[in-house]
Amino acid sequence: MPTPPESTDVRSAAVVNEEIRALWRRAAGRLTTEQRRRYERLITEWSAAVARESATPRPARTPPQPRDPRTPRGACPECQAAGGPPDRT
């Protein structure tokens, strides 16, 4: 069984989640009292990791560029890149 992390170790939610899954696989769906205690500690650690990760600011999205008023709505990107719709002759 993996050793419990030191109090200074900070693991990602994904890493803790994988340990939870491994615990359940080893236990074949039935946890002993000791495994149940380990599971509860892991759930607490996982919950804190999720909260920490969701509080981390994400990079700002690039705002959409304004549409060129000369381009008709619904014009395909290829047409816009070519300078307009193809001639229909």
N, C-alpha and C positions, 0 to 999 in steps of 0.2 A: 504494500500500500504506500502511495506517495507520502512523504513527510509533510506535515502541516506547514504552510508558509510562515516565515518570520513575520513579526508585526510590521516590519518596515517594507516587506514585499507588497507590491501592488500588481495584481494580475488582471488581465482583461476579462470581460464577461465571457468571451469565447473560450478562453483557456479554462476558466472555472466550469463552464458548461460542459466542456469535454470531460473534465474529471467527474462531474456528476453522472454523465452518461456511462463512463467506465465503471463507476461504483455500482450502478444498476445492472450493467452487463455481468459483472463479477458475482453479484448477489442473485442473479437469475430471478429478479422480481420480488425477492423476500429479504428484507434487511434485518440483520441482527440488531440488538440494542446498541452495540458499539457503532455499527454502520449507520444506524438511524441518527445517532449523535453527530457523526461525521457529515451525513447528508444535511442535517439542519445547519451546521456551521458553513457548509458549502453554499447552501441557499442564501444564507445571510451575506456571505462574501459576494456571491453572484449578484444579489440585489443591489449591494453598494456599488459594484462595478458598473452595472447598468445605469444607475443614477449618475455616477461620475461621468460615464461616457456620453450620456444624453445631455449633460450640462456643459460639455466641452463645445465651445463655439465652432461652427463650421464656416468654411470660406463663403463669402457672399456670392450669390449667383450673379451672373452677368445679365443685366436687364435686356429685354428684347429690344432690338433695333427698330426705330420707327419705319413704317412702310413708306416707300417712295410714292407720293400721291399720283405720279404719272403711271404707275403700274396698276393695271386693273386687278381688283380683288380676285383671288383664286388662280392667278397666273402661276404656272409651275416654275420652280426654281431654275430649271434649265432655260426656260424662255427668258426669265429675268436676266440670267447670266449672259445670254446671247443678245440682249438688247431689245427683246420683244418677241411676240409670237411669230412662228414661221408664216410665210406667205401661203395663202390657200388659193393657188391658181390651178 
